[in-house]
């Protein structure tokens, strides 16, 4: 199994020109939200994902 690379937050990888302005703006917004403390703990995200997946996998109207 390949070994996963660690993230180096002090020296981020440069952003390539492949991203459009809308994507870059959304990334910047996420960074600002995180810096302001507007985050959700990973444990809560795992619970929400489980709910979203089960809700989206249920056929409606049957």
C-alpha positions in Angstrom: 0.0 0.0 0.0 1.3 3.5 -0.9 2.2 5.7 2.0 0.1 8.9 2.3 1.8 12.2 2.1 1.4 14.6 5.0 0.1 18.1 4.4 2.5 20.9 5.0 0.2 23.8 5.9 3.2 26.2 6.3 4.3 25.6 2.7 1.2 24.9 0.6 1.4 23.7 -2.9 1.1 26.5 -5.4 -2.3 26.8 -7.1 -2.2 25.9 -10.7 -3.9 27.9 -13.4 -6.4 25.0 -13.8 -8.9 26.5 -11.3 -11.5 29.0 -12.5 -12.2 32.2 -10.6 -15.4 30.8 -9.0 -13.6 27.8 -7.6 -10.8 30.0 -6.2 -13.4 32.3 -4.6 -15.1 29.3 -3.0 -11.7 28.1 -1.6 -10.9 31.6 -0.3 -14.4 31.7 1.4 -13.7 28.3 3.1 -10.4 29.5 4.3 -11.9 32.7 5.8 -14.7 30.6 7.4 -12.2 28.3 9.0 -10.1 31.2 10.2 -13.2 32.7 11.8 -14.0 29.5 13.6 -17.0 28.6 11.4 -16.3 24.9 11.2 -18.0 21.6 12.0 -16.2 18.9 14.0 -15.2 15.9 12.0 -17.3 13.6 14.2 -20.4 15.7 13.4 -19.6 15.6 9.7 -19.4 11.8 9.8 -22.9 11.6 11.3 -24.3 14.1 8.8 -22.7 12.3 5.9 -24.3 9.0 7.0 -27.7 10.7 7.1 -27.2 12.4 3.7 -26.1 9.2 2.1 -29.0 7.1 3.5 -31.5 9.9 2.6 -30.3 10.2 -1.0 -30.2 6.5 -1.5 -33.8 6.0 -0.5 -36.2 5.9 -3.6 -38.9 8.5 -3.2 -42.5 7.8 -4.0 -42.3 4.0 -3.8 
